[in-house]
Amino acid sequence: AWNPGKDRSAQGAVVEQSQQPAQKLAQRQVARERREKNGLPWLLRERRRPPNSESLICFLQEMGVNGRHRAGAVVRNVVLLSVAVLAALVRPTAGLYRDGFEVVETGPGGFFGAVIDEDTGTAWFGIDDSPARLVKVDLASMTVTGKLEMRKDEQRLWCLVRHGNFGYMGVESPGGRLVGIDLDKMTRLGYATASQFPLLAGLVVGDYGYFSAGSNPATLMRLHLLQMQKGKCEDWSACRFEVTMDKGEEAVRTMFTDATQTHLVVAMYTVPGTIVKYEIPSLRRAGHLTLQHNEDKVLCGARFGRHGIFGTATSPGRLIKVNLDTMGRESALDLIDGEDRPAAIVIHGSYAFIGFGSAWSEGTSSILKVDPERMVRVAAIITGQGQTWLYTGLGYKNYAIFGTRGTSTTRHASILRINTQPTFPGVPVPPMYNDSGADWIACNWLREYPEYHNGGAPVIGARVLVRPSDNHDWTAEHVYGYAAPDPAAPKTAIVRVHEKVTRLEDHGYVAQVDKLQSETGYKLAIILTNEVGPSHRSRSSFEMRTALSWFTEMLWVAVSGGVLAAVLAMYLIGWVYAPRIDALSPDNESEEEAGNSLLHSGNKAFSSSASGPSGPPGPAGGGGGGGEGWRNKR
C-alpha cells in the first residue's frame, strides 16, 4: 500500500520492489517449463516456501497471463491437494469415540438426572444448583434449545422423572417438594409437597410416580400423576400412598422395574448394600438381598433382561449381577484402579456403558463398556479434559449420553455423547521377545489397559508378520506369514507360522513363530482384528534372533569336549613325569649323610682346610669337635 507519509527514497524503494515479481516471472517460467517436461504438475514440483506478498503477486500475474493455459493444471492440482488434506485429516478412530458434547454453565453442582423423548430426540437434563435448573437439548445436533430456572428457594436437585409432556423435579430444599414442569413450553406449573424429606429417587410406571424420601428408615410413596395434572387431588390422601421400609434401609439411590413391570426394585446407599423388591402398585414387600462384605453403597443400577446390574461406590468399583426373579446374587465384576464409583449405567443393546463418579489427576474420567451376560470388561474410552463425575446417563439410538458435574473453579459441565458402535482396533504395540529356539521365536504383544485400545469390541483374531531384520520394509515378498485365528487374514498366507494364542478374550496374547532359520535375526509386527475388521499394522519390533541349530550346538559341544580332554591329558602327563622336589624336607645330619648332600660335603671340605696342611687324620674326637663347632656357629 502507498504511504504518503514516507519520504521520496522510501517510496522509490516500494515501487522498485513491486516490479521485482514481474522481472522474475520470465526466469521462473523457463525453469517451470523444464520441470513440466517430466510430466509432473508444476505446483507439486516447486520448492515449498512460506507464502508472502511477492509469491502471491507472482501467482496472480501468472494466472492473468497464462490463465487459459494453466486452468486445467490448476484444477488438477487443487484436486490433488484436497485429497492430500483429506487424507491427513480423516483418520480412523481408536476405540469408542466421543461423538460430540455441549458445555453448559451449571454452577458447581452440574447435571443430575435426565429424561428423554426418543421419538423427537429431545432430552431434558436437570442441573443441581441453587436454584435448581433444567435445560432442553436436541441430541441430534447437541445444542441447548431451552432453559428453565426454578424459584430461588427451590434448591439442589435430587431426581427428575417424565410423564407425557410433563416433568417432575424433586428438590432438596424445601424438603419433599415436587415441582411440575411443562417440558414442551419449558414453564413451571406448580409444586406439591410429597414429604418433609427430600425425594432422592423416582420412577414413572403407567400413570403413577414412585418416589423415595430421604428419611431413616426410607419411605416409598406412590403418587397418581394423572390426577395431579388434572387438578383432582384436593384430597391428598386419594392421590398419595406410602410405606415405610425396614429398619436400617435408607438412602435409596436408584430404582427401576423388572422385566414384567410388576415389581419395583430399589437399591440403597448402605453398608453393605441392600436391594429390595416391591410389588406394584400395591408396594407390598416381595424380597430383598443383602450384598456381600465390601459390596457397599449401591450408587446406580439398571435392568438387563431379567437381571439387575448394580454399581458400588467403592474404589475401585464393583458391578454386581442380581437375578431379579429370585433376588439372588449371581456374579460380580471387579473393576481396575481408576475406575472408581460407578455412578451411571446405560443399557444399550447387549452391552452396558458405565460412567464413573470420579476424576483422575489429569482432569479426565472414563466410560466403560461391559458385557453383562458374561460380566467382563469389553472396551473403554477416556473422556475429554474437565469431563468428570458422570452421575447422569441415558441411551439414544447408537449413542450413550452422559452428563458431567461442574467444579467450583469452572462452574461449567458438559453433556457428552458417545458413539457406541465399534470401530477397528487401535494400533497394537510392537511385539516383545519371550523366548527362542533354533527355528522358532515366541513373542507377546500385551499392553496396559488393553480395553482402551480394542476399538469398542473384543479382539477375535491376531496375526504376526515376520520378515528378516536386514529387510527394511514390509512388502509382500518380505512377509513370511501370518498367525491364526484371524478371520480377516489371507488364508493362502498362513503357511510358515504356527500360532499359540493364550487367553484371547482377556487380551493376553502370545504367539510362537516357527519354521525359521537358525542364527538369524527377524523383526515382527502385529495386526489385531475385531468384529469390524483388522487394525493398522504395529511398528516393527526390535530384532529377535533364533538360537543355534542342533547340529551346530552338538558340534560346539564336541569341540569343547575334545579341547577339555586334551587339556586334562596334558595335565596328567605333566603331573606323572615331573621330577620330585623335596623343598619341605627337614635339614638334619642323618638325611644329609644318607643322601650325600652337597651341603654335607661342603662342611667337610671347610673343616679340613681350617685344620692345616693335609696329613694323617687326627683323632676322631678332635676332627669331629671342630666340625660340630662350625655347625653350631651356623
matplotlib code that plots the C-alpha trace (Angstrom):
import matplotlib.pyplot as plt

x = [0.0, 1.1, 2.0, 2.1, 4.0, 7.1, 9.9, 10.7, 13.5, 11.3, 8.5, 11.0, 12.1, 8.5, 8.0, 11.2, 10.2, 6.8, 8.5, 10.6, 8.0, 7.4, 11.1, 11.5, 8.4, 10.2, 13.0, 10.6, 8.6, 11.6, 12.5, 8.9, 8.6, 11.8, 10.3, 7.0, 8.7, 9.0, 5.2, 4.7, 2.4, 4.4, 2.6, 3.8, 7.3, 8.0, 10.1, 7.8, 8.2, 6.2, 3.6, 4.4, 3.2, 5.9, 4.8, 1.1, 1.7, 3.7, 1.0, -1.8, 0.2, 1.0, -2.7, -3.6, -1.0, -1.4, -4.9, -6.3, -3.1, -2.9, -6.6, -6.6, -3.4, -4.6, -7.9, -5.9, -3.5, -6.3, -7.9, -4.7, -4.1, -7.7, -7.2, -3.9, -5.5, -8.4, -6.1, -4.2, -7.3, -9.5, -8.2, -9.8, -10.8, -9.3, -12.0, -15.3, -15.2, -16.6, -19.1, -19.9, -20.6, -22.2, -20.8, -23.4, -22.9, -24.3, -22.5, -20.6, -23.4, -23.5, -26.0, -28.0, -30.9, -32.2, -35.3, -35.7, -38.3, -36.8, -39.4, -38.1, -34.6, -35.0, -33.6, -34.0, -31.2, -31.6, -28.9, -28.1, -27.6, -29.2, -31.8, -32.2, -32.5, -33.5, -32.1, -33.6, -31.2, -31.5, -29.4, -29.0, -27.2, -26.1, -27.4, -29.4, -32.8, -34.4, -33.7, -35.7, -34.8, -36.8, -37.7, -35.0, -36.0, -36.1, -32.5, -30.4, -31.9, -32.2, -34.5, -36.2, -39.0, -41.2, -44.8, -46.1, -45.3, -44.8, -41.7, -41.5, -38.4, -37.6, -35.5, -33.7, -35.0, -37.8, -37.8, -40.2, -41.2, -42.1, -42.1, -44.2, -42.9, -44.3, -41.4, -42.6, -43.1, -40.3, -42.5, -43.0, -46.5, -46.5, -45.5, -46.8, -45.3, -45.0, -42.9, -40.9, -37.7, -36.0, -37.2, -33.9, -35.1, -38.1, -39.7, -42.9, -44.9, -48.1, -50.0, -48.2, -45.0, -42.9, -40.6, -38.3, -38.0, -34.7, -36.0, -34.5, -35.8, -36.7, -40.2, -41.6, -44.6, -47.0, -48.4, -51.2, -49.6, -52.5, -54.9, -52.4, -52.2, -55.9, -56.2, -58.2, -56.0, -57.9, -58.0, -54.2, -54.7, -56.6, -53.5, -50.7, -49.9, -46.7, -45.0, -42.0, -39.1, -37.4, -35.0, -31.6, -32.9, -32.2, -30.8, -32.3, -30.1, -31.7, -34.9, -36.3, -38.9, -38.3, -38.9, -42.7, -43.1, -44.9, -42.2, -40.2, -36.5, -34.8, -31.1, -29.7, -26.5, -25.9, -23.0, -23.2, -25.5, -29.2, -31.6, -35.3, -38.2, -41.8, -44.9, -46.6, -48.9, -49.6, -46.0, -46.0, -42.5, -41.6, -38.0, -34.6, -30.9, -28.0, -24.8, -21.5, -18.8, -17.1, -20.0, -21.1, -23.1, -25.0, -24.9, -26.5, -28.5, -30.2, -32.2, -30.6, -33.2, -34.3, -31.3, -30.2, -26.8, -25.7, -22.6, -21.0, -19.4, -16.1, -12.5, -12.1, -15.8, -17.6, -20.5, -22.9, -25.4, -28.6, -31.4, -34.5, -36.8, -35.1, -33.3, -30.1, -26.6, -25.2, -21.8, -19.7, -17.1, -14.2, -13.0, -9.5, -7.7, -9.0, -12.5, -13.9, -17.5, -19.7, -22.4, -24.5, -25.4, -26.8, -28.0, -27.8, -28.4, -26.4, -23.9, -23.8, -22.0, -20.7, -20.0, -17.8, -18.4, -14.7, -12.0, -8.4, -5.5, -5.3, -8.9, -10.5, -12.5, -13.5, -16.6, -16.5, -18.3, -19.3, -20.8, -23.4, -24.1, -20.6, -19.7, -16.5, -14.9, -15.1, -13.8, -13.4, -12.5, -11.1, -13.3, -12.1, -10.5, -12.9, -15.5, -15.6, -18.1, -20.6, -23.6, -26.3, -26.7, -29.3, -29.3, -30.5, -30.2, -26.5, -25.4, -24.8, -25.4, -23.7, -23.9, -20.9, -20.6, -19.2, -16.5, -16.0, -13.4, -15.0, -18.7, -19.4, -20.5, -20.7, -23.3, -21.2, -22.4, -20.6, -20.9, -21.5, -20.7, -17.4, -14.6, -11.3, -8.9, -6.2, -2.7, -1.1, 2.1, 5.2, 5.8, 8.1, 10.6, 9.7, 11.9, 13.5, 14.9, 16.8, 13.9, 11.2, 10.6, 8.0, 6.7, 3.8, 2.0, 0.2, -0.3, -1.5, -5.3, -6.0, -9.7, -9.0, -7.5, -9.6, -12.0, -15.1, -15.4, -13.5, -10.4, -11.2, -8.1, -4.4, -1.7, 2.0, 4.0, 7.6, 10.5, 14.3, 15.8, 18.0, 15.0, 13.7, 10.1, 7.0, 6.5, 4.7, 7.8, 9.4, 6.4, 6.8, 3.3, 0.5, -0.8, -4.3, -7.0, -7.8, -10.9, -9.5, -6.1, -5.4, -6.0, -3.3, -0.6, -1.0, 1.9, 5.0, 3.6, 2.3, 0.3, -0.4, -2.8, -3.4, -6.4, -7.6, -10.6, -8.5, -6.1, -3.2, -1.6, 1.4, 2.4, 5.2, 6.5, 8.3, 10.0, 12.6, 16.3, 18.7, 21.1, 19.1, 17.6, 13.9, 11.6, 7.9, 4.7, 1.1, -2.3, -5.4, -8.9, -12.3, -15.8, -15.4, -12.1, -8.3, -6.3, -3.3, 0.0, 2.0, 5.5, 8.3, 9.7, 13.4, 15.5, 14.8, 17.3, 16.9, 19.2, 21.9, 20.9, 21.0, 23.9, 25.9, 25.2, 26.4, 29.5, 30.4, 29.8, 32.1, 34.8, 34.6, 34.8, 37.8, 39.7, 38.9, 40.0, 43.3, 44.0, 43.3, 45.5, 48.4, 48.0, 48.0, 51.1, 53.0, 52.0, 53.2, 56.5, 57.6, 60.8, 60.2, 61.4, 61.8, 61.6, 59.9, 62.2, 63.8, 67.5, 69.3, 72.5, 71.1, 69.2, 72.3, 74.6, 72.0, 71.6, 75.2, 74.1, 76.2, 75.9, 77.5, 80.4, 81.0, 81.1, 83.7, 85.9, 85.6, 86.7, 89.7, 91.0, 90.7, 92.8, 96.0, 98.1, 97.0, 98.3, 97.2, 93.8, 93.7, 91.8, 88.1, 87.1, 89.1, 88.1, 84.5, 84.7, 85.9, 83.2, 80.5, 81.6, 81.3, 77.8, 76.8, 78.0, 75.9]
y = [0.0, 3.6, 5.6, 9.4, 9.9, 8.2, 10.2, 10.0, 7.4, 5.1, 5.4, 4.7, 1.5, 0.4, 0.9, -1.0, -3.9, -4.1, -4.6, -7.5, -10.2, -9.2, -9.4, -12.8, -14.2, -15.0, -16.8, -18.9, -19.6, -21.1, -23.3, -24.4, -25.5, -27.5, -29.3, -29.9, -31.9, -34.7, -34.9, -33.8, -30.9, -27.8, -26.9, -30.2, -29.9, -26.4, -25.9, -25.4, -21.9, -19.8, -17.6, -13.9, -10.9, -11.4, -15.0, -14.0, -11.2, -13.5, -16.2, -13.7, -12.2, -15.6, -16.6, -13.4, -14.0, -17.7, -18.3, -20.5, -22.5, -23.2, -23.7, -27.5, -27.8, -25.7, -27.6, -30.9, -29.6, -28.3, -31.7, -33.4, -31.0, -31.5, -35.3, -34.9, -32.6, -35.0, -38.0, -36.1, -35.0, -38.1, -41.0, -44.0, -43.7, -45.9, -47.4, -46.0, -42.3, -39.1, -38.0, -34.6, -32.6, -29.4, -27.2, -25.6, -23.1, -25.1, -23.9, -26.2, -28.8, -29.9, -32.3, -34.7, -36.6, -36.7, -37.8, -38.3, -38.3, -40.9, -40.0, -36.5, -37.0, -34.4, -34.8, -32.7, -32.5, -31.3, -29.0, -29.5, -25.8, -23.2, -22.6, -25.9, -25.5, -27.5, -27.5, -28.9, -30.4, -31.6, -34.8, -34.9, -31.5, -31.5, -28.0, -26.5, -25.4, -24.2, -23.3, -23.0, -21.8, -22.8, -20.4, -19.1, -21.3, -24.5, -25.6, -28.7, -31.3, -35.0, -36.7, -36.0, -38.0, -37.6, -38.4, -37.5, -33.8, -33.1, -33.4, -33.7, -32.5, -33.4, -30.8, -30.9, -27.6, -27.2, -30.8, -33.2, -30.6, -32.0, -29.3, -29.8, -28.6, -28.3, -29.9, -28.6, -25.0, -25.1, -23.4, -24.1, -25.3, -25.5, -27.8, -30.4, -31.3, -35.1, -35.5, -33.5, -35.2, -34.7, -37.1, -38.9, -41.2, -41.5, -43.6, -43.4, -46.6, -46.0, -43.1, -43.4, -41.9, -43.8, -41.8, -42.5, -39.9, -39.5, -40.5, -43.2, -45.7, -44.7, -44.1, -45.3, -43.4, -43.7, -40.6, -40.5, -38.2, -38.1, -36.9, -34.3, -33.0, -32.7, -30.9, -33.7, -34.1, -31.9, -34.9, -35.5, -39.0, -40.1, -39.4, -40.4, -43.7, -44.6, -47.4, -47.4, -49.7, -51.8, -50.5, -49.7, -49.4, -45.8, -43.5, -45.1, -44.1, -46.0, -47.7, -49.5, -52.1, -55.8, -57.2, -57.6, -54.2, -55.8, -55.2, -52.2, -52.8, -50.2, -50.2, -48.3, -46.5, -48.7, -50.8, -53.4, -52.5, -53.6, -54.3, -54.7, -55.7, -54.4, -55.3, -52.5, -50.8, -52.2, -51.7, -55.0, -56.2, -59.2, -59.9, -58.5, -59.1, -58.0, -57.9, -59.4, -57.8, -54.8, -54.5, -51.2, -48.2, -49.0, -45.8, -46.9, -49.7, -50.7, -53.7, -56.1, -58.7, -60.5, -59.3, -56.1, -54.6, -52.6, -50.5, -49.9, -46.5, -48.1, -47.6, -49.4, -50.0, -53.3, -54.3, -56.9, -59.0, -60.0, -62.3, -60.2, -63.2, -65.0, -61.9, -64.0, -62.7, -64.4, -62.8, -59.7, -57.8, -56.2, -53.1, -51.8, -49.0, -45.6, -47.0, -45.8, -45.1, -46.3, -43.7, -44.1, -47.3, -47.1, -50.3, -50.3, -53.5, -56.3, -54.1, -51.8, -48.4, -47.3, -43.7, -43.1, -40.6, -39.7, -37.6, -38.6, -36.4, -35.4, -33.9, -36.7, -39.8, -42.9, -44.7, -48.5, -50.9, -54.2, -57.4, -58.1, -61.6, -62.7, -59.9, -59.0, -55.7, -55.2, -51.7, -48.2, -44.7, -41.7, -38.5, -35.1, -32.5, -31.5, -34.2, -35.9, -37.0, -38.8, -39.1, -38.9, -41.2, -42.2, -44.0, -42.8, -44.7, -45.6, -43.2, -43.2, -39.7, -38.7, -35.5, -34.4, -32.3, -28.8, -27.7, -24.7, -23.3, -23.9, -23.7, -25.5, -29.0, -31.0, -33.2, -35.9, -38.1, -41.4, -43.4, -47.0, -48.6, -50.3, -49.5, -51.0, -51.8, -49.2, -49.7, -52.6, -52.2, -53.8, -57.4, -58.2, -61.0, -64.0, -66.9, -68.5, -71.8, -73.0, -72.4, -70.5, -67.3, -66.7, -63.1, -61.3, -58.0, -57.4, -53.8, -52.0, -51.4, -53.2, -52.5, -48.8, -49.7, -52.5, -50.3, -50.9, -54.7, -57.8, -58.8, -62.0, -62.6, -61.7, -62.2, -62.0, -60.6, -61.8, -60.5, -60.8, -57.9, -56.9, -56.0, -52.6, -52.7, -54.8, -55.5, -58.7, -60.7, -59.9, -61.1, -64.7, -65.5, -64.8, -66.3, -67.6, -67.4, -64.3, -64.2, -61.2, -62.8, -64.1, -67.8, -68.6, -66.8, -68.9, -71.2, -70.6, -69.5, -71.6, -69.8, -70.5, -67.8, -67.8, -66.1, -64.4, -62.7, -61.3, -59.7, -61.8, -62.6, -64.9, -66.4, -68.8, -68.3, -71.4, -72.8, -70.0, -70.2, -70.7, -67.9, -65.3, -62.0, -61.2, -58.4, -58.9, -56.9, -57.4, -56.8, -57.3, -57.9, -57.4, -57.7, -54.6, -55.6, -55.5, -52.8, -51.0, -52.8, -52.1, -50.7, -53.2, -54.9, -54.9, -57.6, -61.1, -63.8, -67.5, -69.8, -72.1, -75.1, -78.6, -79.7, -76.5, -76.9, -80.6, -79.6, -77.0, -79.5, -82.0, -79.5, -78.1, -81.6, -82.5, -79.4, -80.1, -83.7, -82.7, -80.2, -82.7, -85.3, -82.8, -82.0, -85.7, -86.4, -83.5, -84.4, -88.0, -87.3, -84.2, -84.5, -84.7, -81.6, -82.1, -78.5, -79.1, -81.9, -81.2, -80.2, -82.8, -84.8, -88.1, -87.1, -85.2, -88.2, -90.6, -88.6, -87.5, -83.9, -81.1, -79.3, -82.1, -82.4, -78.7, -78.8, -81.5, -79.5, -76.4, -78.3, -79.9, -76.7, -75.0, -77.6, -77.0, -78.9, -82.3, -85.2, -88.1, -87.7, -86.7, -88.4, -88.9, -86.8, -83.7, -83.7, -84.2, -81.5, -78.9, -79.7, -79.7, -76.3, -74.8, -76.2, -74.8, -71.4, -71.6]
z = [0.0, -0.7, 2.3, 1.6, 4.9, 3.6, 2.0, -1.7, -1.3, 0.6, -2.0, -4.7, -2.9, -2.7, -6.4, -7.2, -5.1, -6.7, -10.1, -8.9, -9.3, -13.0, -13.7, -12.1, -13.9, -17.1, -15.3, -13.3, -16.5, -18.2, -15.2, -14.8, -18.4, -18.0, -15.0, -16.7, -19.4, -16.8, -16.8, -13.2, -12.1, -11.6, -8.4, -6.8, -8.1, -7.0, -3.9, -0.9, 0.6, 3.0, 1.4, 1.2, -0.8, -3.5, -4.3, -4.2, -6.7, -8.9, -8.8, -9.7, -12.5, -13.9, -13.7, -15.5, -18.3, -18.7, -17.3, -20.0, -20.5, -16.7, -16.0, -16.3, -14.4, -11.6, -11.3, -11.2, -8.6, -6.4, -6.5, -5.6, -2.7, -1.5, -1.5, 0.4, 3.0, 3.5, 3.9, 6.6, 8.4, 8.1, 10.1, 11.8, 15.4, 18.0, 20.3, 21.3, 20.5, 21.8, 19.1, 20.4, 23.6, 24.7, 27.5, 29.8, 32.6, 35.5, 38.6, 40.9, 41.0, 37.4, 35.8, 38.0, 36.4, 32.8, 30.9, 27.1, 24.4, 21.9, 19.2, 18.8, 20.0, 22.8, 26.3, 29.5, 31.9, 35.5, 37.0, 40.7, 41.6, 43.8, 42.5, 40.5, 36.8, 33.7, 30.1, 27.0, 24.5, 20.9, 20.9, 17.1, 17.0, 20.6, 21.2, 24.0, 22.8, 26.1, 29.7, 32.9, 36.3, 39.4, 42.3, 44.5, 47.4, 45.3, 45.7, 44.8, 42.5, 43.5, 41.0, 37.7, 36.0, 33.0, 32.4, 28.9, 28.3, 31.9, 34.1, 37.9, 39.8, 43.4, 45.2, 48.4, 49.7, 50.6, 51.7, 49.9, 47.3, 43.8, 41.1, 38.0, 34.6, 31.1, 29.1, 25.7, 26.8, 29.4, 32.0, 35.7, 36.5, 40.3, 43.1, 45.6, 49.0, 48.9, 52.1, 54.7, 53.5, 50.1, 47.3, 46.4, 43.6, 41.4, 38.6, 36.5, 35.7, 33.9, 35.5, 38.8, 40.0, 42.6, 44.9, 47.8, 50.6, 52.5, 55.9, 58.2, 57.5, 54.0, 52.8, 49.5, 48.1, 45.1, 43.6, 41.0, 38.5, 36.0, 38.8, 39.8, 36.3, 36.1, 39.4, 41.1, 44.2, 46.6, 48.9, 49.0, 50.6, 47.5, 45.3, 47.6, 49.3, 51.2, 53.0, 55.4, 54.7, 57.3, 59.9, 58.5, 54.9, 54.0, 51.3, 48.1, 45.2, 42.3, 41.3, 38.3, 37.4, 36.5, 33.0, 33.6, 35.2, 38.1, 40.7, 41.8, 42.6, 44.9, 45.9, 48.9, 49.8, 52.9, 54.3, 53.0, 50.1, 50.2, 47.3, 48.0, 45.6, 46.0, 44.1, 42.2, 42.5, 46.0, 47.3, 49.2, 50.0, 47.8, 48.6, 49.5, 49.1, 51.3, 49.4, 50.5, 52.5, 50.8, 48.4, 50.0, 49.0, 45.8, 43.8, 40.5, 38.8, 35.6, 34.3, 31.8, 30.8, 33.9, 35.8, 37.6, 37.3, 40.3, 40.9, 44.3, 45.3, 46.2, 44.9, 42.6, 41.9, 41.5, 39.3, 40.8, 38.8, 40.5, 39.3, 39.8, 39.9, 42.7, 44.2, 44.2, 43.6, 40.5, 39.8, 40.1, 38.1, 39.9, 38.1, 37.9, 39.6, 38.4, 37.6, 40.9, 42.0, 39.0, 39.1, 35.9, 33.9, 30.4, 28.9, 25.1, 23.2, 24.7, 26.5, 29.5, 29.4, 32.8, 33.8, 36.9, 39.6, 39.9, 38.4, 37.5, 38.3, 34.6, 34.9, 32.9, 33.6, 31.7, 30.3, 30.4, 28.1, 29.8, 28.6, 31.3, 30.0, 30.8, 33.2, 31.5, 30.5, 26.8, 25.9, 27.4, 26.5, 28.3, 28.4, 27.5, 29.7, 32.5, 31.7, 35.0, 37.6, 35.3, 37.5, 34.7, 31.7, 29.1, 25.8, 22.4, 19.1, 18.7, 21.5, 25.2, 26.6, 29.9, 31.9, 33.9, 37.0, 37.3, 39.7, 42.0, 39.5, 36.1, 37.1, 33.7, 32.9, 29.7, 28.0, 26.4, 23.5, 23.0, 19.8, 20.9, 17.6, 17.5, 15.0, 14.1, 17.0, 17.8, 16.5, 18.5, 20.4, 18.8, 19.8, 22.6, 22.8, 25.1, 24.1, 21.0, 19.7, 16.7, 14.3, 16.4, 18.2, 20.9, 21.3, 23.1, 22.5, 25.8, 26.6, 29.7, 29.8, 26.5, 26.7, 26.0, 22.6, 21.1, 19.1, 21.3, 20.6, 21.7, 19.7, 17.9, 15.9, 15.7, 13.1, 13.3, 10.4, 10.1, 8.0, 8.1, 10.0, 7.2, 5.1, 5.9, 4.7, 4.8, 1.1, 0.3, -0.7, 2.7, 4.8, 5.8, 7.0, 9.4, 12.7, 13.1, 14.3, 12.4, 10.1, 8.2, 7.5, 4.0, 4.1, 1.5, 3.5, 6.7, 5.8, 7.7, 11.1, 13.9, 16.5, 20.1, 21.4, 25.2, 26.9, 23.8, 25.4, 28.2, 25.7, 26.9, 23.5, 23.0, 19.7, 18.6, 15.1, 13.8, 10.7, 10.8, 10.0, 12.8, 13.9, 12.0, 13.1, 12.5, 13.0, 13.9, 13.7, 14.8, 13.3, 15.6, 14.4, 16.0, 14.6, 12.4, 10.8, 11.2, 12.7, 11.3, 11.5, 14.6, 14.4, 13.8, 16.9, 17.8, 16.3, 17.6, 16.9, 16.7, 18.6, 17.2, 15.2, 16.8, 14.6, 15.5, 19.2, 19.1, 17.1, 19.6, 22.4, 20.7, 20.1, 23.6, 25.0, 22.9, 23.9, 27.6, 27.3, 25.7, 28.5, 31.2, 29.5, 29.3, 32.9, 34.0, 31.9, 33.3, 36.9, 36.5, 34.8, 36.6, 38.9, 42.6, 44.6, 48.4, 49.3, 52.6, 53.9, 57.4, 57.5, 59.7, 59.5, 59.0, 55.8, 54.5, 55.1, 53.7, 50.6, 50.3, 50.0, 48.7, 52.0, 54.0, 51.6, 51.8, 55.5, 55.4, 53.0, 55.1, 58.3, 56.6, 55.3, 58.7, 60.5, 58.5, 55.9, 54.8, 56.8, 58.5, 60.0, 63.7, 66.3, 65.7, 68.6, 67.6, 64.0, 65.0, 67.6, 65.0, 62.6, 65.2, 66.4, 62.9, 62.6, 65.9, 64.9, 61.8]

ax = plt.figure().add_subplot(projection="3d")
ax.plot(x, y, z, "-o")
ax.set_aspect("equal")
plt.show()
